[in-house]
């Protein structure tokens, strides 16, 4: 028989809950099973053998607390439950007693309060249960992320109640005319080879792995679709969308100790000897033998963006690195919770995908410095200018120039990449939730909003390229051509009176000379790239074209 150990002290191989939460859990089990479970008190631990581990799994989805079980036969043990019965018959309020250092325990305490109320009234509609959670949120002041975490637990709980009630009635389902097909478990998810609803042993390879949410968790396609739909509706109630954030070169830049150049040695000095701008953004990670620099404005960016989006970290780095970076960016654990996706979570090699993000694709925006890894989701992508603080980063991408660290400089806090993109995110969010569309939000597509905002940047420009693409290549297939079109420009291979800009890398070509003679703008290709990254048409005079020396 599977058992769950709930230890009120501490142990590395058990689920740790505070004492009042444990009492509330036992009371909930009694209400769910309609019988008093046999509870064996062993010191500070409670052994509950009457419920299988997988039936409790929905309540114990704490990524930092893996669910453990052991096997034993406690049927003959004498169980002094009288004392416990007197305790659980007393009115309790778990929320106030939960340990302040554990957001998981706080969530669990609040959700048990709601579920005890709902379990005691079998006729209550699931919508009423959701309303109860809203009341808890309003009274307790929890943020919207915690509200929806509780709702997710409630959704799984509602399914478990259906399964539990049919089991507790014995032959009752037949008397009620229920068909075996109706009561058949659809196996929505698997943990450790067992269905999270019925406990049946399952193939570990079935479904999609969501190991970043809970170790060994896999969900079926139908369950993923259901969770996305429910979560999307709940998110819209709080006027939020989803934001997926890359780490390296987008939010921060890291380097190994071994790659630090002579001109960067000053970074290894005592913190009080560093410039003020570095004291709060440069981190030495001795255990990882590396140094990390946060991008300017990142703290304000995350704080502001969190009020508009549910945020994910998504990196091609290893999980240990991703979690360490998440701690630097979100030391209080208020922005990302368990939503940290690393290389090992990806379902395709060298590719990132939204298949492991529990958000509707039509409501997801992505910030990343690399377009190629988002092959299937380019319409969701906002391409970021790479942040190269360390010299090793410049060398990695083939730049033969001094890095920001070697120049003892940095991006601007107020006009840098993150400050710029925050304004765009706020604009897109505002347009998505425009009061004119309030009755049709579920059918809105943030990708179309992003597309419309981007097309305004070079709207009205007609561009001709010269000496930019390889000979005999198809111009319309080149990245810079596509970028110009995405920004709203009209691209052409022929000159006419409507052309406004000639984009060239050589002022000596016929088309370049025509631009000068006709008083048209002659600009370097970087003009298009800068306009793309800065989300604004850049001054043409800042991107002059010199004559080739060939």
Secondary structure, 3 states (H helix, E strand, C coil): CEEEEEECCCCCCCEECCHHHHHHHHHHHHHHHCCCCCEEEECCEEEECCCCHHHHHHHHCCCCCCCCCEECCCCCCCCCCHHHHHHHCCCCCHHHHCCCCCHHHHHHHHHHHHHHHHHCCCCCCHHHHHHHHHHHHHHHCCCHHHHHHHHHHHHHHHHHHHHHHHHHCCCHHHHCCCCHHHHCCCCCEEECCEECCCCCECCCCCCEECCCCCCCEEECHHHHHHHHHHHHHHHHHCCCEEEEECCECCCEEEEEHHHCCHHHHHHHCCHHHCCHHHHCCEEEEHHHCEEEEECCCHHHHHHHHHCCEEEEEECCCCHHHHHHHHHHHCCCCCCCCCCEECHHHCCECCECCHHHCCCCHHHEEEEECCCHHHCCCHHHEEECCCCCCCHHHHHHCCCCCCCCCCCCCCCCCCCCHHHHHHHHHHHHHHHHCCHHHHHHHHHCCHHHHHHHHHCCCCCCCEEEEECCCCCCCCHHHCHHHHHHHHCCCEEECCCCCCCCEEEECCCCCHHHHHHHHCCCEEECCHHHHHHHHHCCCCCHHHCCCCCCCC
